[in-house]
Amino acid sequence: MATASVPTLKPRLIPSSPKSPTAPSAQPQKQNFVRLTLWPLVAATFFMVSGGTFGTEEIVHGAGYGRGILILLLTPVLWSLPTAFMIGELSSALPHEGGYYAWVRRAMGKFWGFQEAWLSLVASIFDMAIYPTLFVTYLNRLFPWFAEGRRDWYVAAGIVAVCALLNIAGVRVVTTTSLWLFFLLSSPFVLIVLLTPFKFGALTHASTNAGSAPVGILTGLLVCMWNYMGWDNASTIAAEVERPQRTYPRAMLYAVLIVSLSYVLPVGAMWLTGLSPAQFEPGSWADIAGLLGGPFLRTGLVLAAMASAFGMFNSLVMSYSRLPLAMAQDGMLPKVFGKLHSKSRAPWVAIVVLAIGWACCLGLGFDRLVTIDILIYGVSLGLEFLALIVLRVREPELERPFRVPGGWLGALLIGVPPMLLLGLSIVRSESEHIFGMSSFAFGMILIASGAVAYALSLLFKPAGLNLPAGETPEPVA
């Protein structure tokens, strides 16, 4: 397949200090390829964050309907909306390839930029393997033949390969696929919402054969936080979005609303049926759909779950692959990671390397790693909120088409609720164990390993790591 290497680096340096926010390095490169518009970006963000109503079962099981809906409504206000506002300001001011990595590096220097990218890529190891596994889990409900031998692994590896190829084809292909998958996975839940008024109180004594394992309200809250996290993933493709200064803030706010409704409406609808919250367990939405609409709706729900898993993995490949690309363009990784496809401009080397790594992790379990995922993500999110403040101080004249509401006070306080919720994951991680240690200790080892990786990278002395603070190499066509 024909490829084009990312432009080589000149020895000359371009200052990007606070006194020169309009320096060429601060402006996105103009490229001749199709850019993303609002609704494809909303669809991609939806899958990067949510992927639909799946995952709300433990929230209902642990908290019940009333408190569960309250959690589903409050979490986006305290967790998602502040993040969306922060992303709206930074992505409109600095619409660079690499998104949050570029923001943190510009605000706090190369070390912290490296840590931001490291945390995201490490978290992806624990996060990305679950989506092909979920796809196979639901596929086995329809065709148990795939559960025999190693067939399920081959299907999961096939999902990784297909998504890698779609991503190499370009962001437009990925986001268009996401848009159609959104309609596919939403339709069964729309039917559930429409059918429940005709089943008012009819499922009071119904059973989905759910397990009896207790799920606490804290677990439900942590699962809800996981279901609502990942908003910054869409920022890494900013250079491939049409009018990002206007598109990103709108896309974030629309996506918050759509994700919230996709959680709350089906749960509220099931409350009308009288079905016991104890009947909710991971994967039980298919059985619940069968109670409402019979085998046809159950099959539709299983297909929707497969579409959700596929769409989430597909969109996240697009997000994560831009981190090695941006780091290679900065000289912080080998230049081979900056190779772009000649037609789609997709970072095909980064996509292939990451896909191989994720395929090797398909056998990892995910149940005990939710708290680790939240912990690592929370630290990276904290760096992004800090970058928001630092850039306000260092570069007050930087053009910000969208600003966090509330002036300086709003910018200072907006990160407080997400960080307080992060504290809950720390409390819970002390009681979870993996590899003979608490999840908190394991997570801290992973976080600290970023400093070790940075120190090792200094031994190879890549160009980007040796640049003076506040300067970036200029790419040459």
C-alpha positions, -999 to +999 in steps of 0.1 A: +000+000+000+015+033-010+025+055+019+039+089+025+063+098+052+056+127+075+078+157+066+113+157+079+125+181+106+146+211+099+173+220+124+158+255+127+135+260+157+104+281+159+096+297+192+061+291+206+064+311+238+035+329+254+046+361+236+041+346+202+009+325+203+004+330+166+037+314+156+035+290+127+040+260+151+008+270+168-013+267+137-027+235+122-012+224+089-034+228+059-038+195+042-058+185+011-081+158+025-118+156+035-123+169+070-149+159+096-181+179+102-202+182+133-224+151+133-198+126+123-176+140+151-206+137+175-210+100+165-173+093+170-173+110+204-204+089+214-185+057+208-153+069+224-173+077+255-203+054+257-214+030+229-250+030+241-270+018+271-249-012+277-230-010+310-259+005+330-269-029+344-246-027+375-258+008+383-294-003+384-285-034+403-265-016+429-285+016+434-321+007+422-341+027+397-345+060+415-310+064+428-296+048+396-313+075+375-301+102+399-265+089+395-269+088+357-281+124+358-256+138+383-225+121+369-225+140+336-230+173+354-201+167+378-179+146+356-187+150+319-198+186+315-167+201+332-146+179+310-165+190+279-161+227+288-123+222+293-120+203+260-141+230+243-117+258+253-084+239+247-094+223+214-108+256+200-076+274+210-051+246+200-067+224+174-035+202+170-030+166+161-025+147+193-051+169+212-046+166+250-009+156+246-003+188+226-021+209+252-001+195+282+032+197+263+027+233+254+015+243+288+039+224+310+068+212+289+080+180+272+082+158+303+045+163+313+035+160+276+052+127+275+035+116+307+001+126+293+006+104+262+021+076+283-009+074+306-033+073+278-015+046+259-010+025+291-047+028+299-055+016+264-039-017+271-065-024+297-094-008+279-091-018+243-090-056+247-124-056+262-144-044+232-135-073+208-141-096+237-176-081+243-183-085+206-175-122+207-195-126+240-227-114+224-219-133+191-218-165+212-254-158+224-266-161+188-241-187+175-226-208+203-204-225+176-180-196+179-174-204+216-157-237+207-119-240+208-101-208+198-127-196+174-137-167+197-101-154+198-099-155+160-131-135+157-118-110+182-085-107+164-105-102+132-123-073+147-089-057+156-078-062+120-109-049+104-109-018+126-072-012+118-080-013+081-110+011+085-088+035+103-061+033+077-088+042+052-092+075+070-112+094+096-142+100+073-147+062+069-144+057+106-169+084+116-193+075+088-193+039+101-198+053+136-228+073+125-246+043+110-237+021+139-252+046+162-286+043+145-282+005+145-276+002+182-301+028+192-331+013+174-337-016+198-336+008+228-360+031+211-384+001+208-379-007+245-389+029+254-419+027+231-431-007+244-428-002+281-460+019+285-479-012+272-461-034+298-468-011+328-462-033+359-463-065+338-428-076+347-430-074+385-425-111+389-404-117+358-369-131+359-339-128+336-320-156+354-297-129+368-271-139+393-275-130+430-240-114+435-245-081+454-234-049+437-228-019+460-238+016+452-201+026+451-195+000+425-224+013+405-211+049+408-176+038+396-191+019+366-212+051+358-180+072+359-164+047+335-194+048+312-191+086+311-153+090+306-133+095+275-144+129+263-109+140+256-103+111+232-119+130+204-094+159+208-065+139+192-080+143+157-084+180+159-062+186+128-087+165+108-118+184+118-135+211+098-135+244+116-124+228+149-127+261+168-165+260+162-171+223+158-155+209+189-174+228+216-208+221+199-199+184+194-189+180+230-222+195+244-244+176+219-226+143+228-230+148+265-268+153+260-271+122+237-251+099+259-271+110+290-304+104+273-292+070+259-286+059+296-316+075+314-345+069+290-342+030+288-336+027+325-365+050+333-387+031+309-379-003+326-389+012+359-425+014+346-426-023+340-420-032+376-390-054+368-368-059+399-335-041+399-319-074+411-326-088+376-300-064+361-266-078+356-239-073+330-253-084+296-289-087+308-303-061+284-307-088+258-329-109+282-348-079+293-355-071+256-368-106+252-393-101+280-406-070+263-406-079+226-398-116+223-370-133+204-370-107+176-362-078+200-337-100+219-319-107+187-319-070+178-304-062+212-276-087+207-268-072+173-269-037+189-244-049+215-221-062+188-224-029+170-216-010+202-184-030+209-173-027+173-180+010+171-162+018+204-131-001+194-131+014+159-134+050+172-108+045+199-083+032+174-086+065+156-081+084+188-051+065+203-032+062+170-029+100+168-007+101+200+023+083+185+018+104+153+020+136+173+049+125+193+068+114+162+061+148+146+076+164+178+106+142+176+097+124+208+092+090+191+110+074+161+099+091+128+085+058+115+054+064+137+048+096+117+043+078+084+010+088+068-010+070+042-007+089+009-044+092+003-062+091+037-034+108+057-039+082+084-009+072+106-008+037+093+024+026+111+010+037+145-023+020+138-006-013+128+018-013+158-010-005+183-033-031+168-007-058+172-002-048+209-040-048+216-044-082+198-018-097+221-038-085+251-072-100+241-069-127+268-068-101+296-098-098+319-114-064+325-137-068+355-111-060+382-094-033+361-121-007+359-107+011+389-072+010+374-086+025+342-103+053+360-073+060+382-049+063+352-074+082+332-081+105+362-044+115+365-042+123+328-075+143+331-060+162+360-030+172+338-055+185+312-073+207+337-040+220+350-030+228+314-061+249+311-051+270+341-014+272+331-022+284+295-046+310+309-016+324+330+012+319+304-007+328+272-036+352+281-036+366+246-041+332+230-072+333+209-099+312+225-131+311+203-148+292+232-140+298+269-150+280+300-180+299+315-174+319+346-141+336+338-111+328+360-132+314+388-149+290+364-116+279+350-103+272+385-133+254+399-143+234+369-118+206+376-128+202+413-159+179+409-141+154+385-111+152+409-134+146+439-151+117+420-116+104+412-111+101+449-138+075+450-119+053+426-088+055+449-109+044+479-123+015+459-090+005+444-076-002+479-101-031+483-095-046+448-064-068+442-045-078+411-012-097+408-010-100+445-013-063+452-040-037+456-053-021+424-042+012+437-006+001+442-006-016+407-020+016+392+006+038+409+034+015+395+020+020+360+018+058+365+054+060+379+067+039+350+060+069+328+089+087+344+111+056+338+101+055+302+109+092+297+143+087+313+151+057+290+140+077+260+165+104+269+192+079+264+184+078+227+183+116+226+155+121+201+153+156+186+120+165+203+133+157+238+164+179+234+145+210+223+146+240+246+114+245+267+086+261+247+100+253+213+090+227+187+106+216+155+092+229+123+079+203+098+090+208+062+070+197+032 
